[in-house]
Amino acid sequence: MFRNASKSLTTSSEVYEYALSLLDRREHGEKELVQKLKRRCLSAELIRELLNEERYARRVFESWRSRKVYGRLHLQAELLKKQVGEAYIPVILAMLSEEEEAQRVRAAYRQIAGRRDKKYDATTEKGVAALARYFSARGFGPSMIRAGLALAKEDAMSRFQE
């Protein structure tokens, strides 16, 4: 841990050590980390030297990607919440292919279908509405919600024929 909290940071190694102590506690977006570093360091150049926003944005994306039942809009909200620079958000969103998002909507449906909750019955109007809200709450856009609903209806029809 970085010691002597009141001491001003004047060298790149001091700034680096302090930044590591902040990041050791938790991840920070660039804006938040810069704010904290500016409180202790007067040299903006020393701070800029340490930061790599693109790497942070990719790390947020990989962390988000490990949660398999969320869509593009959820990813966008996560990037904004983590204060990823606006220039990197379209780049990261482009990394999520339509096919991968389709796989995610299928995974989200499998998760809800496994519950066998009548609330999500695709043969009723209320069930379809509940499924649409479920997909929407997980950050899927209109086209993916339609795909998820089609999957649910197909699944309901196959169960009905059995």
C-alpha positions in Angstrom: 0.0 0.0 0.0 1.2 3.5 -0.8 2.2 5.3 2.4 2.2 9.0 3.4 -1.2 10.0 2.0 -0.6 13.7 2.4 2.7 13.8 0.4 2.5 15.2 -3.1 3.5 12.9 -5.9 6.4 14.2 -8.0 8.0 11.3 -9.8 6.6 8.8 -12.3 7.4 5.9 -9.9 5.5 7.6 -7.1 2.5 8.2 -9.3 2.7 4.6 -10.6 2.8 3.2 -7.0 -0.1 5.2 -5.9 -2.1 4.2 -9.0 -1.4 0.6 -8.3 -2.5 1.0 -4.7 -5.8 2.4 -6.0 -6.3 -0.3 -8.6 -5.3 -3.0 -6.1 -8.6 -2.2 -4.3 -10.8 -2.2 -7.4 -11.0 -1.4 -11.1 -11.3 2.3 -12.0 -12.3 4.0 -15.2 -9.9 6.6 -16.7 -11.9 9.6 -15.5 -12.2 8.3 -11.9 -8.5 7.3 -11.7 -7.4 10.7 -13.1 -9.5 12.5 -10.5 -7.9 10.6 -7.7 -4.4 11.0 -9.1 -4.9 14.8 -9.6 -5.6 15.2 -5.9 -2.0 14.1 -5.2 -0.1 14.9 -8.4 0.2 18.3 -10.1 1.8 17.0 -13.3 -0.9 15.9 -15.8 1.9 14.5 -18.0 2.9 12.0 -15.4 -0.7 10.9 -15.0 -1.3 10.5 -18.8 1.8 8.4 -19.1 0.2 5.7 -16.9 -3.2 5.3 -18.5 -4.4 3.1 -21.2 -8.1 3.5 -21.8 -8.4 1.0 -24.6 -7.0 -1.8 -22.4 -9.4 -0.9 -19.7 -12.3 -0.9 -22.1 -11.3 -4.4 -23.4 -11.1 -5.7 -19.9 -14.6 -4.4 -19.1 -15.8 -6.1 -22.3 -14.2 -9.4 -21.4 -15.6 -9.3 -17.9 -19.1 -8.6 -19.3 -18.7 -11.3 -21.9 -18.3 -13.9 -19.2 -21.9 -13.3 -18.2 -23.6 -15.1 -21.0 -27.2 -13.9 -20.8 -26.9 -10.2 -21.5 -27.3 -8.2 -24.8 -25.7 -5.3 -26.5 -27.6 -2.6 -24.7 -26.5 -4.0 -21.3 -22.9 -3.9 -22.6 -23.3 -0.3 -23.6 -24.7 0.6 -20.1 -21.9 -1.3 -18.4 -19.3 0.6 -20.4 -20.9 3.9 -19.5 -21.2 2.9 -15.9 -17.5 2.0 -15.8 -16.8 5.4 -17.3 -15.1 4.0 -20.4 -14.1 6.8 -22.8 -16.8 7.6 -25.3 -14.4 7.1 -28.2 -13.9 3.4 -27.2 -17.6 2.5 -26.7 -18.4 2.0 -30.5 -15.2 0.0 -30.9 -16.1 -2.3 -28.1 -19.7 -2.7 -29.2 -18.5 -3.6 -32.7 -16.6 -6.5 -31.1 -19.9 -8.1 -30.2 -21.2 -9.8 -33.4 -24.9 -10.3 -34.2 -24.3 -14.1 -34.0 -22.8 -13.9 -30.6 -25.7 -11.8 -29.4 -28.1 -14.4 -30.9 -26.3 -17.1 -28.9 -26.7 -14.9 -25.8 -30.5 -14.5 -26.3 -30.8 -18.3 -26.7 -28.8 -18.8 -23.5 -31.1 -16.3 -21.7 -34.1 -18.1 -23.0 -32.7 -21.5 -21.9 -32.1 -20.0 -18.4 -35.7 -18.9 -18.1 -37.2 -22.0 -19.8 -35.3 -24.1 -17.2 -37.4 -22.6 -14.5 -40.7 -23.9 -16.0 -42.4 -20.8 -14.7 -45.9 -20.4 -16.1 -45.3 -16.7 -16.0 -43.1 -17.1 -19.1 -45.5 -19.3 -21.1 -45.1 -18.3 -24.8 -48.6 -19.6 -25.6 -50.3 -16.8 -23.7 -50.3 -13.1 -24.3 -49.2 -12.3 -20.8 -46.4 -14.9 -21.1 -45.1 -13.3 -24.3 -45.2 -9.9 -22.7 -43.3 -11.3 -19.6 -40.7 -12.8 -21.9 -40.3 -9.6 -23.8 -39.7 -7.7 -20.6 -37.2 -10.4 -19.5 -35.2 -10.0 -22.7 -35.4 -6.2 -22.6 -34.2 -6.1 -18.9 -31.1 -8.1 -20.0 -30.2 -5.5 -22.6 -31.4 -7.1 -25.8 -32.7 -4.9 -28.6 -35.9 -5.3 -30.6 -34.5 -7.8 -33.2 -33.0 -10.0 -30.5 -36.2 -9.9 -28.5 -38.1 -11.0 -31.6 -35.6 -13.9 -32.0 -36.0 -14.9 -28.3 -39.8 -14.8 -28.6 -39.6 -16.9 -31.8 -37.4 -19.4 -30.0 -39.9 -19.5 -27.1 -42.9 -20.0 -29.4 -41.1 -22.8 -31.2 -40.2 -24.4 -27.9 -43.8 -24.2 -26.7 -45.1 -25.7 -30.0 -42.7 -28.6 -29.8 -43.8 -29.3 -26.2 -47.4 -29.0 -27.2 -47.0 -31.6 -29.9 -45.4 -34.1 -27.5 
